[in-house]
Amino acid sequence: MFNQGFDFIAAMFGLCGVLIWTEHRYQVAFFRWFPSIVLVMFGSMALYTIGLWEFTDEVRLARETLRDNLIPAMLFLMSLKFNLIVIKKLGARLIALCLASTLSIMLGFIITHQIMHGFLGDETPLTFATMSAGWTGGTQNFVAVKEALSVTDEAMTYTLLMGALCYSFWLIVILALKPFKAKFNKFLRADDSGLDDILSLLKANSKEQKLDLPSLMMMLGLSLLVASFSNHLGAAISSISSLSPMIWIIIISSGLGMGTASTALGKMRGSEEISGAMLYVIVALIGAEVSLGAISQAPMYILSGFMILTIHGALLLFAARLLRMNLLLTGIASIANIGSAPSAAVVGAAYGRELVPVAIVMALIGSMIGSFVGLAVFEVLLWLTPLI
């Protein structure tokens, strides 16, 4: 059992390395259904389930330190490929899709509570409202609504378990849908209005330098410096604002990448390779604290979580069909709410790195309204729940 920070980090990198190499070496149909990035998530959860590592203070600190610094570094590198044409092309439909995703999550919690409240605890209106804020805008909204409603840690235990397991499952589903985008796009009547042509043209016209060691070291070193700078500046700004440090860190690191995308850095090779490696490690870290065996501890809450996601997914697909949005953007809109900006960036990168800025925009929209969503869900549940 690993109980030291370096051993845990080595296991994360080793898992990613083995699975990526295996997918590249054995190009079989299995990897079409379960790409290595999905297997990394599952593998990390499975290894934790069998007890390969223990979350000692040292391991937990190593995990949080690596995750919180890799996220801004990765976002900076991915944002170097930012192009404003993509955002402008999506316009109002992008915002409408984001809001539709948020509304479907709210309805998922409300409808599921009305069906399942007899099997859940008396404090479920409080815990569901808190979780709906987290599934809309991220951890900062979760904490804000939890404190606003004075929800105890004990009351949140099973709902937190529901959130972690169902979120991990949903992330795997969203990532695994990529090979079926053509079939889904036909159902959704997707109209990209020339987006595919624009992205292809941008890729064809990009004149990048050759990949070499100096380019790789430049991208790696610069991204880590940006992560350090973003962490310090984000913490300073958050102390005088209502947004959490992570939101500011995401804004700063992504903004620096977008701002330098038109310079020579934007055309330098190495950013995709380094950010790709970071992406896999972040995915492994996401699954590293979720035990597959925990599903037996709170079956009704886990069932409720899947019901919420089913309602959300069905309503979002219906909205996407009305808006004629493609599967990739629909998946990003979903995970941008349920997983917030880091997960949205992970899905955006897995779908196509040119979509990372779009994923970040969607996640930031959710973070701005998440707390209001949680409070609104609480008021609705309070009104609907019969007095006992």
C-alpha positions as CSV (number, residue, x, y, z in Angstrom):
1,M,0.0,0.0,0.0
2,F,1.3,3.4,-0.9
3,N,1.2,6.0,1.9
4,Q,3.8,8.4,0.7
5,G,3.3,11.3,-1.7
6,F,5.9,10.4,-4.3
7,D,4.8,6.8,-4.5
8,F,1.2,7.9,-5.1
9,I,2.3,10.4,-7.9
10,A,4.5,7.7,-9.4
11,A,1.5,5.3,-9.5
12,M,-0.6,8.0,-11.3
13,F,2.1,8.6,-14.0
14,G,2.7,4.9,-14.3
15,L,-1.0,4.1,-14.8
16,C,-1.3,6.8,-17.5
17,G,1.9,5.6,-19.3
18,V,0.9,2.0,-19.4
19,L,-2.6,2.7,-20.7
20,I,-1.5,5.2,-23.3
21,W,1.3,2.9,-24.6
22,T,-1.1,-0.1,-24.7
23,E,-3.7,1.9,-26.7
24,H,-1.0,3.0,-29.2
25,R,0.7,-0.4,-29.4
26,Y,-2.5,-2.5,-29.8
27,Q,-4.9,-0.5,-31.9
28,V,-7.9,-2.9,-31.4
29,A,-11.7,-2.2,-31.4
30,F,-11.8,-2.2,-27.6
31,F,-10.1,1.2,-27.5
32,R,-12.6,2.6,-29.8
33,W,-15.3,2.0,-27.2
34,F,-13.1,2.6,-24.2
35,P,-10.3,5.1,-25.1
36,S,-7.3,5.3,-22.8
37,I,-8.5,8.5,-21.2
38,V,-11.6,6.7,-20.0
39,L,-9.6,3.7,-18.8
40,V,-7.3,6.0,-16.8
41,M,-10.3,7.2,-14.8
42,F,-11.7,3.7,-14.3
43,G,-8.2,2.3,-13.6
44,S,-7.5,5.0,-10.9
45,M,-10.8,4.2,-9.2
46,A,-10.2,0.5,-9.4
47,L,-6.7,0.8,-7.9
48,Y,-8.0,2.9,-5.0
49,T,-10.8,0.3,-4.5
50,I,-8.4,-2.5,-4.0
51,G,-6.3,-0.4,-1.6
52,L,-3.2,0.4,-3.6
53,W,-2.8,3.7,-1.8
54,E,-4.0,5.2,1.5
55,F,-5.0,8.8,1.7
56,T,-2.6,9.9,4.4
57,D,-1.9,13.6,5.0
58,E,1.2,13.3,2.7
59,V,-0.7,11.6,-0.1
60,R,-3.6,14.0,0.1
61,L,-1.3,17.0,0.0
62,A,0.6,15.5,-3.0
63,R,-2.6,14.9,-4.9
64,E,-4.0,18.4,-4.2
65,T,-0.7,20.1,-4.9
66,L,-0.2,18.3,-8.2
67,R,-3.8,18.7,-9.3
68,D,-4.1,22.4,-8.4
69,N,-0.9,23.3,-10.2
70,L,-1.4,21.1,-13.3
71,I,-4.8,22.5,-14.0
72,P,-3.7,26.1,-14.7
73,A,-0.5,24.9,-16.5
74,M,-2.6,22.7,-18.8
75,L,-5.2,25.4,-19.4
76,F,-2.5,27.9,-20.3
77,L,-1.0,25.5,-22.9
78,M,-4.3,24.6,-24.4
79,S,-5.5,28.2,-24.6
80,L,-2.4,29.0,-26.7
81,K,-4.5,27.5,-29.6
82,F,-7.4,29.9,-28.8
83,N,-9.1,31.6,-31.7
84,L,-11.9,34.2,-31.2
85,I,-13.5,33.2,-34.5
86,V,-14.7,29.9,-32.8
87,I,-16.4,31.8,-30.0
88,K,-18.1,34.3,-32.2
89,K,-19.3,31.6,-34.5
90,L,-21.2,29.9,-31.7
91,G,-22.8,33.1,-30.3
92,A,-26.2,33.0,-28.7
93,R,-26.7,29.3,-29.3
94,L,-23.8,28.5,-27.0
95,I,-25.2,30.6,-24.2
96,A,-28.7,29.0,-24.7
97,L,-27.1,25.5,-24.5
98,C,-25.4,26.4,-21.3
99,L,-28.6,27.7,-19.7
100,A,-30.5,24.6,-21.0
101,S,-27.9,22.4,-19.3
102,T,-28.3,24.3,-16.0
103,L,-32.1,24.2,-16.1
104,S,-32.1,20.5,-16.8
105,I,-29.9,19.9,-13.8
106,M,-32.3,21.9,-11.6
107,L,-35.3,19.9,-12.9
108,G,-33.4,16.7,-12.4
109,F,-32.9,17.4,-8.7
110,I,-36.5,18.7,-8.2
111,I,-38.2,15.7,-10.0
112,T,-35.9,13.1,-8.4
113,H,-36.6,14.5,-4.9
114,Q,-40.4,14.3,-5.5
115,I,-40.0,10.7,-6.5
116,M,-37.4,9.6,-3.9
117,H,-37.9,11.8,-0.9
118,G,-39.6,9.0,1.0
119,F,-36.5,6.9,0.8
120,L,-34.0,9.7,1.7
121,G,-33.3,11.7,4.8
122,D,-35.3,14.6,6.1
123,E,-32.6,17.1,5.3
124,T,-32.6,16.1,1.6
125,P,-34.0,19.5,0.4
126,L,-31.0,21.1,2.0
127,T,-28.4,18.6,0.7
128,F,-29.9,18.4,-2.8
129,A,-30.0,22.2,-3.0
130,T,-26.3,22.3,-2.0
131,M,-25.3,19.6,-4.4
132,S,-27.3,21.3,-7.3
133,A,-25.2,24.4,-6.7
134,G,-22.0,22.2,-7.0
135,W,-23.3,20.4,-10.1
136,T,-24.0,23.7,-11.7
137,G,-21.1,25.9,-10.9
138,G,-18.4,23.9,-9.0
139,T,-17.0,23.6,-5.5
140,Q,-17.1,27.3,-4.7
141,N,-20.9,27.4,-5.3
142,F,-21.3,24.2,-3.3
143,V,-19.5,25.7,-0.3
144,A,-21.4,29.0,-0.6
145,V,-24.8,27.4,-0.6
146,K,-23.8,24.9,2.2
147,E,-22.9,27.8,4.4
148,A,-25.9,29.9,3.4
149,L,-28.3,27.1,4.3
150,S,-26.2,26.0,7.4
151,V,-26.0,22.3,6.2
152,T,-24.0,20.1,8.5
153,D,-21.2,17.8,7.3
154,E,-23.0,14.8,8.8
155,A,-26.1,15.6,6.7
156,M,-24.0,15.9,3.5
157,T,-22.3,12.5,3.9
158,Y,-24.5,10.3,1.6
159,T,-25.2,13.2,-0.9
160,L,-21.4,13.8,-1.2
161,L,-21.0,10.1,-1.9
162,M,-23.7,10.4,-4.5
163,G,-22.0,13.4,-6.1
164,A,-18.6,11.8,-6.3
165,L,-19.6,8.5,-7.7
166,C,-22.2,9.8,-10.2
167,Y,-20.0,12.6,-11.4
168,S,-17.2,10.2,-12.1
169,F,-19.6,7.9,-13.9
170,W,-21.0,10.8,-15.9
171,L,-17.5,12.0,-16.9
172,I,-16.7,8.6,-18.2
173,V,-20.0,8.5,-20.2
174,I,-19.3,11.9,-21.7
175,L,-15.8,11.0,-22.7
176,A,-16.9,7.6,-24.1
177,L,-19.5,9.2,-26.4
178,K,-16.9,10.8,-28.7
179,P,-16.7,7.8,-31.2
180,F,-20.5,8.0,-31.7
181,K,-20.7,11.7,-32.5
182,A,-21.8,11.1,-36.1
183,K,-24.8,9.1,-35.1
184,F,-25.8,11.6,-32.4
185,N,-25.2,14.6,-34.6
186,K,-27.7,13.1,-37.1
187,F,-30.3,12.8,-34.3
188,L,-29.5,16.3,-33.1
189,R,-29.8,17.7,-36.6
190,A,-26.5,19.4,-35.8
191,D,-25.7,22.6,-37.7
192,D,-22.2,23.9,-37.0
193,S,-22.7,26.7,-39.5
194,G,-19.3,26.3,-41.0
195,L,-17.5,25.6,-37.7
196,D,-15.9,22.4,-38.9
197,D,-14.6,24.2,-42.0
198,I,-13.2,27.0,-40.0
199,L,-11.4,24.7,-37.6
200,S,-10.0,22.7,-40.5
201,L,-8.8,25.9,-42.2
202,L,-7.1,27.1,-39.1
203,K,-5.4,23.8,-38.6
204,A,-4.3,23.8,-42.3
205,N,-3.0,27.3,-42.2
206,S,-1.1,27.0,-38.9
207,K,2.6,27.1,-39.4
208,E,4.2,25.5,-36.4
209,Q,7.8,25.0,-35.6
210,K,9.3,21.5,-35.5
211,L,9.0,19.5,-32.3
212,D,12.3,19.4,-30.4
213,L,13.7,19.3,-26.9
214,P,14.0,23.1,-26.6
215,S,10.4,23.6,-27.5
216,L,9.2,20.9,-25.1
217,M,11.3,22.4,-22.3
218,M,10.1,25.9,-23.1
219,M,6.4,24.9,-23.0
220,L,6.9,22.8,-19.8
221,G,8.8,25.5,-17.9
222,L,6.6,28.4,-19.1
223,S,3.4,26.5,-18.2
224,L,4.6,25.8,-14.7
225,L,5.7,29.4,-14.2
226,V,2.2,30.5,-15.3
227,A,0.6,28.1,-12.9
228,S,2.7,29.5,-10.0
229,F,1.9,33.1,-11.0
230,S,-1.8,32.3,-11.4
231,N,-2.0,30.6,-8.0
232,H,-0.4,33.6,-6.2
233,L,-2.4,36.2,-8.1
234,G,-5.6,34.3,-7.9
235,A,-5.3,33.9,-4.2
236,A,-4.6,37.6,-3.8
237,I,-7.6,38.7,-5.9
238,S,-10.0,36.2,-4.3
239,S,-9.3,37.8,-0.9
240,I,-11.0,41.0,-2.1
241,S,-13.7,39.4,-4.3
242,S,-16.6,37.0,-4.0
243,L,-15.1,34.4,-6.4
244,S,-13.0,31.5,-5.2
245,P,-9.2,31.4,-5.8
246,M,-9.6,28.5,-8.3
247,I,-12.0,30.6,-10.5
248,W,-9.5,33.4,-10.6
249,I,-6.7,30.9,-11.3
250,I,-8.6,29.5,-14.3
251,I,-9.4,33.0,-15.6
252,I,-5.8,34.2,-15.2
253,S,-4.1,31.1,-16.7
254,S,-6.6,30.8,-19.6
255,G,-6.4,34.6,-20.2
256,L,-2.6,34.5,-20.4
257,G,-2.8,31.7,-22.9
258,M,-5.5,33.4,-25.1
259,G,-3.6,36.7,-24.9
260,T,-0.3,35.1,-26.2
261,A,-2.0,32.8,-28.7
262,S,-1.3,35.2,-31.6
263,T,2.4,35.5,-30.8
264,A,5.2,33.2,-31.7
265,L,4.4,31.1,-28.6
266,G,1.1,30.1,-30.2
267,K,2.9,28.5,-33.1
268,M,5.6,26.8,-31.2
269,R,5.4,23.0,-30.9
270,G,5.2,21.2,-27.6
271,S,2.1,22.8,-26.1
272,E,-0.2,20.0,-27.3
273,E,2.2,17.2,-26.2
274,I,2.8,18.6,-22.7
275,S,-0.8,19.6,-22.1
276,G,-1.9,16.1,-23.3
277,A,0.3,14.5,-20.7
278,M,-1.0,16.8,-18.0
279,L,-4.6,16.0,-19.1
280,Y,-4.1,12.3,-18.5
281,V,-2.6,12.8,-15.1
282,I,-5.4,15.1,-14.0
283,V,-8.0,12.6,-15.1
284,A,-6.2,9.9,-13.0
285,L,-6.1,12.3,-10.0
286,I,-9.9,12.9,-10.3
287,G,-10.7,9.2,-9.9
288,A,-8.0,8.5,-7.3
289,E,-10.3,9.2,-4.3
290,V,-13.5,7.4,-5.5
291,S,-13.9,3.8,-4.4
292,L,-16.0,1.5,-6.7
293,G,-17.1,-0.3,-3.5
294,A,-18.7,2.7,-2.0
295,I,-21.8,2.2,-4.1
296,S,-23.1,-0.3,-1.5
297,Q,-23.1,2.3,1.3
298,A,-25.9,4.5,0.1
299,P,-28.0,2.7,-2.6
300,M,-31.0,5.1,-2.6
301,Y,-28.8,8.2,-2.9
302,I,-26.7,6.6,-5.7
303,L,-30.0,5.7,-7.5
304,S,-31.2,9.2,-7.0
305,G,-27.9,10.5,-8.6
306,F,-28.4,8.4,-11.6
307,M,-32.0,9.5,-11.9
308,I,-30.9,13.2,-11.8
309,L,-28.3,12.5,-14.6
310,T,-30.8,10.6,-16.7
311,I,-33.3,13.5,-16.5
312,H,-30.5,16.0,-17.2
313,G,-29.2,14.0,-20.2
314,A,-32.6,13.5,-21.8
315,L,-33.7,17.2,-21.4
316,L,-30.3,18.4,-22.6
317,L,-30.4,16.3,-25.7
318,F,-33.9,17.6,-26.5
319,A,-32.6,21.2,-26.0
320,A,-29.6,20.5,-28.2
321,R,-31.8,19.1,-30.9
322,L,-33.9,22.3,-30.8
323,L,-30.8,24.4,-31.0
324,R,-29.2,22.1,-33.5
325,M,-25.9,21.8,-31.5
326,N,-23.5,19.0,-32.1
327,L,-22.7,16.2,-29.6
328,L,-19.3,17.5,-28.6
329,L,-20.6,20.9,-27.5
330,T,-23.6,19.3,-25.8
331,G,-21.3,17.0,-23.8
332,I,-19.0,19.9,-22.9
333,A,-22.1,22.0,-21.8
334,S,-23.1,19.1,-19.5
335,I,-19.8,18.5,-17.8
336,A,-19.1,22.2,-17.6
337,N,-22.0,22.4,-15.1
338,I,-21.6,19.0,-13.3
339,G,-17.8,19.1,-13.1
340,S,-17.0,22.9,-13.4
341,A,-14.1,24.3,-15.4
342,P,-11.3,21.7,-14.8
343,S,-13.5,18.8,-15.9
344,A,-14.9,20.9,-18.8
345,A,-11.3,21.5,-20.0
346,V,-10.6,17.8,-19.7
347,V,-13.6,16.9,-21.9
348,G,-12.9,19.8,-24.3
349,A,-9.3,18.6,-24.7
350,A,-10.4,15.0,-25.2
351,Y,-12.9,16.0,-27.8
352,G,-10.5,18.4,-29.6
353,R,-8.1,20.9,-28.0
354,E,-9.6,23.8,-30.1
355,L,-12.7,23.4,-28.0
356,V,-11.0,24.0,-24.6
357,P,-11.7,27.8,-24.7
358,V,-15.3,27.0,-25.4
359,A,-15.4,24.6,-22.5
360,I,-13.9,27.3,-20.2
361,V,-16.5,29.9,-21.3
362,M,-19.3,27.4,-20.5
363,A,-18.0,26.5,-17.1
364,L,-17.5,30.2,-16.1
365,I,-21.2,30.9,-17.0
366,G,-22.2,28.1,-14.7
367,S,-19.9,29.3,-11.9
368,M,-21.5,32.8,-12.1
369,I,-25.0,31.5,-11.5
370,G,-24.4,28.3,-9.5
371,S,-25.1,29.7,-6.0
372,F,-28.4,31.3,-7.2
373,V,-29.4,27.9,-8.7
374,G,-28.8,26.1,-5.4
375,L,-30.9,28.6,-3.5
376,A,-33.6,28.5,-6.1
377,V,-33.7,24.7,-5.9
378,F,-34.0,24.8,-2.1
379,E,-37.0,27.2,-2.3
380,V,-38.7,25.0,-4.8
381,L,-38.1,21.8,-2.8
382,L,-39.3,23.6,0.4
383,W,-42.5,24.6,-1.4
384,L,-43.1,21.2,-2.9
385,T,-42.2,19.1,0.2
386,P,-45.3,18.4,2.3
387,L,-45.1,19.5,6.0
388,I,-44.9,16.6,8.4
